[in-house]
Amino acid sequence: MRRRHFLQLGLLGTFGSASAPARPRRTAGRVLVAGGGFAGATCARYLRLLDPAIDVILVDPDTRYVTCPMSNEALAGLRPIASLAVSRDGLRRAGVQVLRDRVQAVEFAPRRVRLAGGATLTYDRLVIAPGIRFLWDTPEGYDRAAAARMPHAWKAGTQTELLGAQLRAMADGGVFAISVPRAPYRCPHAPYERASLLAWYFKRHKPRSKILIFDANNQMPYQELFAPAWQELYPGMIEWIPMTEQGAVLRVDPATLTLYTASGAHRVAVANVIPPQAPGALARELGLSSGRGWCPVDPHTFESSLAGKVHVIGDACIADPMPRSASSANSQAKQCALAIAAELAGRAPPLPSLHNTCYLMMAPRYAASTSGIYRVGEGAIEAVPGAGGPSPVQAPAALRAQEAAYAEGWYEGIIADSFGAGGRRDRG
């Protein structure tokens, strides 16, 4: 049985009420969800599955969500960017009210939200799933305008298309540079996956080109998997420059496509500058982030440590050692939904059981994976020893190809689970 099928069957057992006939209409409370990415959509949908009597309103300014997972494949020409766009129709079918708007302000004491469009809504519970925002001017010179010349492509959509166009226009023999920010940032392995898939593209279309990874960190996530794959698949094409070798980019000149490190100036043909990140603007505006920059939460319920009856899930919350990934966001959102549904019904929230799965695509038929199971101990999330872990370092080609197939299946499954069973049919 495939791994994703096993997980889905387990979830059906956990959320047995999801398939039960709808009860006569009653009001069990109102939950507002701000943000319609993997975390917000999953939480909204599962609240309705757990108890159809809960009024769930999801507020998001976009009609569709473009997924970061598989966007590296789009850059390499392995799938169209349109295949990453997911509509809200599956959420509506689940009974979620979807408002195309933006949360402007929140009054915590009366539990009232004002939307940018002028409407005012009350809530029993508020879920904030704001994703990330970029810390502009780090490196020096990298601002919003610079992103038009040096795309970050760290929020999928227009930026992905822009970087893809630059790569296609790059002459054979050109140098492509990736600037990796200091951790933590969304999806820790993704810069190195990007380098892998673009090396595959260059090998076929621009074989004299080279990829430089300027890294503000001393360690590469899953280096034991990436390094041998690069040596096997793309010898001499990818160079990783860690901080200890003066790899941190300190300043950029967008006009000349030049990156400056402590070792000097590096002029390149295409520059992919990924800026440092922090919780989305809404979390900052509402005072939900701490001195560490991210949002502290109760790991049992993901209720904010700084505001009662408010929950923060996904990339914005502090859930270490879980990585900031779509899989983590999906898992946190389910636990949050379970806790809210239980508390609205006057029950104690269940003990958390959290998980994460990430696939590391290095070529169309060559991938590895890593997974983790997490629990709450001593008031903090901790990894369950011996559960999960990365793929074997030494693996036959058949296993790498199987992992690549699993990655496609995982993506199909998480889209359906997060956004509704019709998510794939709704995409355009």
N, C-alpha and C positions, 0 to 999 in steps of 0.2 A: 504494500500500500504506500502511495506517495506521502511524503512528509506533510504537505499542505492538506491533503485529504484527511489525514489522521487528526491534525489540529482542528479542522472544521468539524469533524464528528465529535471531538471532545467539547467544542464550544456549544454544539447543539445539546449535549448532555448538561452542560453547566447552565445554559439559558433555555431550559426546557419550556418555559412559558412562551418562548418566541413562536412556537407553532400552535399554541392553544387558541381556541376560538375567542374572538373579541367579546369581552364582557359588556353588559349594558353601560352606556356612557356615564361616567362619573368623573369628577375632577380630583386628581390626586396631588395636584400642585403644578406649578409652571416653572420650567427650566429654560433659561435663555442661554444660548451658546454663541459666543462671538468668535468667528473664525471657522471657515469651512474646508480646511485641509484635512489630512489624514486623522488628526486628533479630534478636531471639532466634529467632522462628519461622522466618525465612528461613535463618538459619545452620543450625539443626537439620535442616530439610528438605533443604537442599543437601548437607550432610554425608552424609546417607543416599543421595542421588542420586549423589554422586561415588563413594562406596564403601559398598555395603550391608553390608560386613563391620565397619564402625565401629558400635559400640554408642553410640547417642545418647539421652541422657535430658534432657528439658526439664522444669524445675521452675518452676511458677507457681501462685500461690494461687487464681487465678480459672479457672472452667470455660470462660468465654468472654472474648473481648477486644473492647472497644468502640473503634472507630477514631476518632481525631481528624479525619483527612481526611473531608470531607463532613459533619462535625458542624455547620458553619455553615449548611449547607442544611437540616439538621434544625431549627435554631433559627428559620429563616425559614419553616418549614412546608412545605418543598419535598420532604421525605422523612420517614418515621417514624424515630424513634430506634432502633427495633428493627432497621431495615435496616442498622445499623452494627455489629451484634453478630456476631462470627465465632467459630465453635466450633473445637475442637482436632481434630476428626475427620479432616481432611485430613492433619494431621501424623501421626496414628496410622496412617493408610493408607500413609504413606511409610515406616513402620517405626520412627518416633520413639516412645520410651516417654515418656508424659506423666504426670508426678506432680503432683497438686494439693497443693502444699506450699510451703514457703518456706525458703530457705537461711538458716540461723541463724548458722553459723560456718564458717570455712575454715582448715585447717592446711596451709600452703603446702608445707612440706618433705615430709611424707608424702603430700601431694596427697589430702587427705581433707576431705569436706564433711559437716557435721552439719545435718540438716533440723529445722525447728521441730517436726515430728511425732515426732522421736526417732530416725529412721533415720540411719545413717552410710553414705556412699558414697565410693568412691575414684574417681579420674579420672586420665587421661593428659593431658588438656587441659580447662581450665575456661573457659567463655565467660560473661562478665557483660554482660547487656543490661538494666540497671536503669531505663532511662528517666530521668525527672526527679523531683526533689522540690521543694516550694515553700519559699521562705525567708519564713516567717511573720513578722509584725510589721513588714513593709515593704510599703506605707507604715505608719506608726505606727497602731496600732488594728486592723490587718487580721490577725486570727488565724483559727484553724480555725472558731471560733464565728461570726466575722463573715462567713465564706463562705456561711452559711445565709441571710444577709440581702443580701449583695453577692456573688453567685456569680461564681467565676472561669471556670467551664466550660472550663478548659484541660486537663482530663482528661475525656474524653467519658464520658457515662453519667448518673449521678444529677444531677450539676451541670448538665449540658446540659438535662435535663428541668426542673430548678428554674428556670434562667434563662428557658427557653422559656415556662413558666407565668407568670412575672412579666411578660414582654413581652406575652403575650396579655391579661393582666389590666390592663395599663397603659391609662389613659384617653387618648383622642385629645388631642393637644396637650401630652402629657407629654414630658419630656426624658430620653433614654437616654444614659448616659455610659459610655465605655470608658476605663479607665486602663491604659496600656501601660507595662510596666517597661523599665528600661534594658537594652539588648542586652548579652550574647547571651541569647536565650530560644528555646524551641521554636517552629519555624515562623514565621519573621520577618514574612511577609506576612499571616498569618492575622488579626490584629486589624483590618486595613484591609479585608480580604475580608469579615469579619464586619460591619463598618459598612456595606459595600456591600449585602450581601444583606438586612440588617435595614432599610436604607433602602428597598429594593424592597418589603419587607413593609409598612412604614409607609405608603408611597405608596399602597398599595391599601387598607389597613385603618385607618390612623391618620394621615391626610395632614397634619395640623397639628403632628405631632410633629417633634422635632429630635434629632440625634445629635451629641454632643460627644466628641471624641477627645482626652483629656489624655495627652500623650506625654512620657516621660522622655528621649526622644532628639531630636536636632536634625534628623535625616533620616528620611523615610518610605521604606521599601523600595519601589522601583518607583513612586515618586511620579509619574513621567512617564506612567504608565499609569493610576493611580488618579485623579489630579486631573482630567484631561479627561473621564474616564468619569463622575465625580460631577457635573461641570458639565453634561454631556449628559443624564444619566439622572435626577439628583436635585438640581437647582439649589436652593441655599439650605438644603438639609436637613442636610448634614454639615459640621461645622466641626472642622478639625484644629488643635490648639494645641500646637506643639512646645515643647521645653524652653526655647529662647531667648525664648519668649513666656510664660514661667512656666507651662508645661503640666505639669510634673512634680507628681504628687500626693504630698504630704508626710504627710498624716494623713487618716484617715477616721473618721466617726461612723456606725456601722451603724444605730443606733437611729433616727436622723433622715435616713439616706441622704444624708449630706453629705460632700463631698470638699473638702479644703483644699489649696490651692496657695499659692504666694507672692503671688498676686494676690487671695486671699481665699477665702471659703466659697462652695461651689456645691452647692445642694440640688437633687436630681434625683428623678425618679420611679422609675427603675431604674438600678442601678449595677453594671457588670461590671468588677470589679477583678482584673486579672491580676498576681499577685505575681511578684517575681524568682524565678529558678530556678537549680538546681544539680543535679549528678548524683544519681540515686536513692540512697536511704539505704544500700543494700547497698554501693555503691562507696565511700561515706564510711567505713562501718564496717570495711571490709576494707583501708583505707588506700590506695586506688587513685587518689584525687584529689590533685592537687598544690596548691601555693600559689595557683595561678590559679583553683582551685575545680573545674576539670574534670579529666578523666582523660587523662594523656599516654600515647601509644601509639606503637609502631613503625608508621609508615604503610604498610610493605610487608605486614605480617601482622596488624596491630591487636593485637599482643601488648603487654601493659602494660609501661610503662617502669619500673614500681615493683615488679612481681612476675612471676617467670618462670612459663611454662606457663599463664599467665592472659591472656585476651584481653578487651578492652572494646570494644563496638561500639554504634552508635546514638547517641542524643542525649547520652549521658554522656561520650563520648570527645572529645578535641581533634582535629578533622579539618578545621580552617579551611583554605581558604575554603569548604568545603562547608557549606551551611546545615543546621541541625538539622531534618530533614524525614523523612517516611516513605520517600521515594525514596532519600535519602542512606543511611538505615539499611539499606534493602534492598540497595543496592549494596555498602556496607561489609561486610555480613554474607556476601555471596557471596565477596568477596575473602578474608575471614577463613576461610570454609569451604575455599576452594581452598588456602590456606596450611596449614591444619591437616591436611587430607587428604594434601597433598604431604609434609609433615614426618613424619606417621605412617608413610608409605610409604618414608621415607628419601630423598625427593627435595627439591630446592630449591624454595621457593615461587615461583610465577610473578610476573612484573612486574605491579604493580597497574594496573588500568584502571577508573576510578570515574566515576560519572555521577549527575546529579540532574535531575529534572523536577518543576516545580511549576506548578499551574494557579491562576490568580487569577479566581475567580468573582465577577462583579459584578452579574449578573442571570441568570435562568434560561437565557437564550439569548445571553448576553454574557459572554465570558471572554477572558483573555489568558494567555500562558504564558511561562515562562522555563526555560532548561535550561543545563546545564554539563557539560563533560567535564574530568576531572581526572587528573593523573599525579603521580608522586613524583619530585621533583628536589631534590638537595642535602639529602636526608633529611627533606623536608617535602612535604606535598600542595600542589600548585599547579594553578591553572586552565590549561587548554590555550588559548593565545591564539587568538581567532577561532572557537572551537568553542562552539556554543550561543548563549546570550543571550536577551533578552526578545523578545516579539512586537513587530511594528511599532507605533509610537505611533499613527500614522494608519492605520486599517484599516477597510474597509467592513463593514457590518453582517453580511454573509454570512460573512466570516472570523471575526468575533467569535462568531457562532452555531456555526461549525464547531469553534472552539476549545472551546466549551462542550460539544459532543458528544464531542470528544476527551477532555475531563476526565472524563466519565462512563466512557468506555472505558478510560482510564488507571486509574481506581479499580477497575473490574472486573478488569483485568489484574493489578494489584499485589496484590489480595486473593488471586487464584488462585495467583500466583507465590510469595507469602510463606507462605500458610497451606495450600496444596494445591488441586488442581483442583476439588475439591468444596466449596471454601469458601463459594461463594454458595449452594449448595443446603443447606448446613448452617446457614445463618443463620436466626435466629428473632427 
